[in-house]
């Protein structure tokens, strides 16, 4: 399998941009963007849950139905790229916090979990509109295509290294 080079060949535009000092190299820009976006999310979560727990809440809501705990642990493990024990721990912590429920033996959002989800999704939606709203639709589509391709390649790299 082809490995992703550490220092890919820079196109002329990238070299000029780096020399001008306006925009950092792509790797740095991606890292800085990820850190800034995670910091915004962490601020919105305000210590209520961790980022992996937030992802678990979102997955619970997206199932649209109650899920068996073992089956759901597998889904969480896959989404977070962690083992099932770590995923089960995140689920357990959310149950302890009262954000998930096991009524009837299936995992569902509790009322408190739904309230947290609604609040944070509303706030992230507003911030997303502030960050992306004035960008042309073509830029949105280009970003979606590029990020989708990079995500697919990163997931393939993770599978290859497993």
For each residue, the residues with C-beta under 8 A, 3 or more apart:
1: 156 160
2:
3:
4: 8 153 157
5: 8
6:
7:
8: 4 5
9:
10: 14 15 18 25
11: 14 15
12: 15 16
13: 16 17
14: 10 11 17 18 25 26
15: 10 11 12 18 19
16: 12 13 19 20
17: 13 14 20 22 23
18: 10 14 15 21 23 24 25
19: 15 16
20: 16 17
21: 18
22: 17
23: 17 18 29
24: 18 28 29 32
25: 10 14 18 28 29
26: 14 29 30
27: 30 31
28: 24 25 31 32
29: 23 24 25 26 32 33
30: 26 27 33 34
31: 27 28 34 35
32: 24 28 29 35 36
33: 29 30 36 37
34: 30 31 37 38
35: 31 32 38 39
36: 32 33 39 40
37: 33 34 40 41
38: 34 35 41 42 51
39: 35 36 42 43
40: 36 37 43 44 124 127
41: 37 38 44 45 51 54 120 124
42: 38 39 45 51
43: 39 40 46
44: 40 41 120 123 124 127
45: 41 42 48 49 50 51 54 120
46: 43
47:
48: 45 97 116
49: 45 53 54 57 94 97 99 116
50: 45 53 54 90
51: 38 41 42 45 54 55
52: 55 56 80 82 90
53: 49 50 56 57 90 93 94 99
54: 41 45 49 50 51 57 58 120
55: 51 52 58 59 76 79 80
56: 52 53 59 60 76 80 87 90 91 94 100
57: 49 53 54 60 61 94 99 100 109 113 116 117
58: 54 55 61 62 117
59: 55 56 62 63 72 75 76 79
60: 56 57 63 67 72 100 107 108 109 113
61: 57 58 64 109 114 117
62: 58 59
63: 59 60 66 67 72 75
64: 61
65:
66: 63 103 104 106 107 108
67: 60 63 71 72 75 106 107 108
68: 71 72 105 106 107
69: 72 73 88 91 102 105 106 107
70: 73 74
71: 67 68 74 75
72: 59 60 63 67 68 69 75 76 91 107
73: 69 70 76 77 84 87 88 91
74: 70 71 77 78 84 87
75: 59 63 67 71 72 78 79
76: 55 56 59 72 73 79 80 82 87 88 90 91
77: 73 74 80 81 82 83 84 86 87
78: 74 75 81
79: 55 59 75 76
80: 52 55 56 76 77 86 87 90
81: 77 78 158
82: 52 76 77 86 87
83: 77 86 87
84: 73 74 77 87 88
85: 88 89
86: 77 80 82 83 89 90
87: 56 73 74 76 77 80 82 83 84 90 91
88: 69 73 76 84 85 91 92
89: 85 86 92 93
90: 50 52 53 56 76 80 86 87 93 94
91: 56 69 72 73 76 87 88 94 95 100 107
92: 88 89 95 96
93: 53 89 90 96 97
94: 49 53 56 57 90 91 97 99 100 113
95: 91 92 98 99 100 101 102
96: 92 93
97: 48 49 93 94 112
98: 95 110 112 113
99: 49 53 57 94 95 109 110 112 113 116
100: 56 57 60 91 94 95 107 108 109 110 113
101: 95 107 108 109 110 113
102: 69 95 105 106 107 108
103: 66 106 108
104: 66
105: 68 69 102
106: 66 67 68 69 102 103
107: 60 66 67 68 69 72 91 100 101 102
108: 60 66 67 100 101 102 103
109: 57 60 61 99 100 101 113 114 117
110: 98 99 100 101 113 114
111: 114 115
112: 97 98 99 115 116
113: 57 60 94 98 99 100 101 109 110 116 117
114: 61 109 110 111 117 118
115: 111 112 118 119
116: 48 49 57 99 112 113 119 120
117: 57 58 61 109 113 114 120 121
118: 114 115 121 122
119: 115 116 122 123
120: 41 44 45 54 116 117 123 124
121: 117 118 124 125
122: 118 119 125 126
123: 44 119 120 126 127
124: 40 41 44 120 121 127 128
125: 121 122 128 129
126: 122 123 129 130
127: 40 44 123 124 130 131
128: 124 125 131 132 133
129: 125 126 132 133
130: 126 127 133
131: 127 128
132: 128 129 135 140
133: 128 129 130
134:
135: 132 139 140
136: 139 140
137: 140 141
138: 141 142
139: 135 136 142 143
140: 132 135 136 137 143 144
141: 137 138 144 145
142: 138 139 145 146
143: 139 140 146 147
144: 140 141 147 148
145: 141 142 148 149
146: 142 143 149 150
147: 143 144 150 151
148: 144 145 151 152
149: 145 146 152 153
150: 146 147 153 154
151: 147 148 154 155
152: 148 149 155 156
153: 4 149 150 156 157
154: 150 151 157 158
155: 151 152 158 159
156: 1 152 153 159 160
157: 4 153 154 160 161
158: 81 154 155 161 162
159: 155 156 162
160: 1 156 157
161: 157 158
162: 158 159
